[in-house]
Amino acid sequence: MKIKPLADRVLVKNDKAETKTTAGIIIPEAAQEKTQTASVIAVGPGTDDEKITVKVGDRIMYDKYAGTQIKIDGEDHLILKMSDIIAVIEA
């Protein structure tokens, strides 16, 4: 399935949450903190009021409860508004 975001929307794929600590302790799924980082998969064209400032392939941080969660080919993705993205992560 192919999805193209509209207006100021961005399609992202959530980064996997850590399932084990550095000390080797396994973290159960219920105790894992909701990830707030993701990779940009697709971007909309933007609007006159809200320009798109991220590009495909960027890693981003977003507001904790932002976006609409969807499944694409069995994997979790989010559609976010550009204003919900709070940072671009640079390596």
C-alpha positions as CSV (number, residue, x, y, z in Angstrom):
1,M,0.0,0.0,0.0
2,K,1.3,3.5,-0.9
3,I,0.2,6.5,1.1
4,K,0.9,10.1,0.1
5,P,0.3,12.7,2.8
6,L,-1.7,15.9,2.0
7,A,-1.1,19.5,2.9
8,D,1.2,19.9,5.9
9,R,1.2,16.2,6.9
10,V,4.2,13.9,7.2
11,L,4.2,10.1,7.2
12,V,6.7,8.6,9.6
13,K,7.6,5.1,10.8
14,N,8.2,4.8,14.6
15,D,11.6,3.7,15.8
16,K,11.7,0.4,17.7
17,A,11.6,0.8,21.5
18,E,14.5,-0.8,23.4
19,T,13.5,-4.2,24.8
20,K,16.6,-4.7,26.9
21,T,18.7,-2.4,29.1
22,T,22.4,-2.1,28.7
23,A,22.7,-4.3,31.8
24,G,20.8,-7.0,30.0
25,I,17.4,-6.7,31.8
26,I,14.5,-7.4,29.5
27,I,11.8,-4.7,29.6
28,P,8.2,-6.0,29.2
29,E,6.2,-4.3,26.4
30,A,3.7,-2.8,28.9
31,A,6.6,-1.0,30.7
32,Q,8.3,0.4,27.6
33,E,7.9,4.1,27.2
34,K,6.2,5.2,24.0
35,T,8.8,6.1,21.5
36,Q,8.8,9.7,20.3
37,T,11.3,9.3,17.5
38,A,10.6,8.2,14.0
39,S,11.9,8.2,10.4
40,V,10.2,10.3,7.7
41,I,8.8,8.0,5.0
42,A,6.8,10.6,2.9
43,V,5.9,14.3,3.1
44,G,3.0,16.4,1.8
45,P,3.5,19.5,-0.4
46,G,2.9,21.9,2.5
47,T,0.6,24.9,2.6
48,D,1.1,28.7,2.3
49,D,0.9,28.9,6.1
50,E,2.9,25.8,7.0
51,K,6.0,24.9,5.0
52,I,7.5,21.4,5.1
53,T,11.0,21.6,6.7
54,V,11.8,17.8,6.8
55,K,12.6,15.5,4.0
56,V,12.3,11.7,3.4
57,G,14.9,9.8,5.4
58,D,15.2,12.4,8.3
59,R,14.9,11.1,11.9
60,I,12.6,13.3,13.9
61,M,11.2,13.8,17.4
62,Y,7.5,14.5,17.8
63,D,5.0,15.4,20.5
64,K,4.1,12.4,22.6
65,Y,0.4,12.2,21.8
66,A,0.5,13.6,18.3
67,G,-0.6,12.1,15.0
68,T,-2.9,9.4,13.7
69,Q,-1.7,5.9,13.9
70,I,-2.0,3.6,10.9
71,K,-0.8,0.2,9.8
72,I,1.0,-0.2,6.4
73,D,1.9,-3.7,5.4
74,G,1.5,-4.8,9.0
75,E,3.9,-2.1,10.4
76,D,2.9,0.8,12.6
77,H,3.2,4.3,11.1
78,L,2.0,7.8,12.1
79,I,0.7,10.7,10.1
80,L,1.7,13.9,11.8
81,K,1.1,17.5,11.2
82,M,4.3,19.5,10.5
83,S,3.6,21.5,13.7
84,D,3.8,18.3,15.8
85,I,7.4,17.7,14.8
86,I,9.7,19.3,17.5
87,A,13.2,18.4,16.2
88,V,15.3,16.8,13.5
89,I,17.9,14.3,14.9
90,E,21.3,14.8,13.4
91,A,23.9,12.0,13.7
